């Protein structure tokens, strides 16, 4: 049913209702106006019936309003045809029946029209004919009956004929029959009311159950969402904790590395001569002591030597202390480059150097020192300097297990003084082989001076 036609039907019903209100109760049913109102009402009522039953596009509120409008249309027909006693009303009612019978599935409207005809015949005191029409109306209602779940009537229209027949019997004077029919009507209406209430309660319970289920689903969804959010939060916290732990471990490792490096630097600073980079006196003494103990335990040779640069004071006086410091650095560099790993050299003090020759006999030690002398003699204090750099050396071997490292160094120092007294630029070996007075305890290994030496 299209919207313009629907609006027109509503308009016709409203106009028909207004005109019907203006008509007299009796005697005008043959007038063109009353016939127009009756036909318009019947057509509008059929349209409303069809819209209420087949209008699937309407909302629930609109369908309820259509049902109310349908009831209003039936009330209008009742006023037009049921409350007049004129014979001219019969053809109009018959025409309505003929029109409604051509429409399939409109039994409720047919039952209503036959009921109104029964009322009309009752007003004419044609009681038998009125009862016949009411029986027809009851038959149509039973054919259109749809029972409810509890066996009660599905609508009020199923027991409406009993009320109409009770009215007919009352007017005919048959009060027992009218009372029986009206009691049936009252019982049917009560049963219908109870059934409607039960259906409403069932619908309400189902709706409440659906609402409860919806609330449960919503609660479950919120719980799951909260759990997911908590899981994400825990994951984030775990990642933050792991990152903080890793960062803390990194800082600790860095601090430990810095501490180790600082300790190493302190140890190096404590054990290293700052000018030459060689081990200082304290560190050389500790190393010589340890190597002497190891040599005695393993039973291999061990020697120490003291070196003193010849005429170093002249270098400082003639060229300055900076040149003298540079000479010391170059001698240290030559020692690091020339001497093997089992020979250690450190600064002993001033221009003196202590050499520890592990696993070397005194004779081998002297040969190593003489090779080292060739490296030192290639050093020039200054670019235009005529003098060369040379050293005197004293060597002492471990000839007795009772000697300490200090006693060995003292013997090497005495051999050094012997080399200087013998003319410098040479190496003296301390020897305990001679016991008589005519033999010297020092064996001087003389090296002729370089031709450029003054």
Buried (B, 14 or more C-beta within 10 A) or exposed (E): BEEEEBEEBBEBBEBBBEBBEEBEEEEEBEEEEBBEBBBBBBBBBBBBBBBBBEBEEBEEEBBEBBBEBBBBBBBBBBBBBBBBBBEBBBEBBEBBBEBBBEEEEBBBBBBBBBBBBBBBBBBBEBBEBBBBBBEBBBBBBEEBEEEBEEEBBBBBBBBBBBBBBBBBBBBBEBEEBBEBBBEBBBEBBEBBEEBBEBBEEEEEEEEEEEEEEEEEEEEEEEEEEEEEEEEEEEEEEEEEEEEEEEEEEEEEEEEEEEEEEEEEEEEEEEBBBEEBEBBBBEBBBEBBBEBBEEBEEEEEBBBBBBBBBBBBEEBBEBBEEEBBEBBBBBBBBBBEEBBEEEBBBBBBEEBBBBBBBBBBBBEEBBEBBBEBBEBBBEBBBBEEBEBBBBBBBBBBBBBEEEBEBEEBBBBBBBBBBBBBEBEBBBBBBBBEEEEEEEEEBBBBBEBEBEEEBE
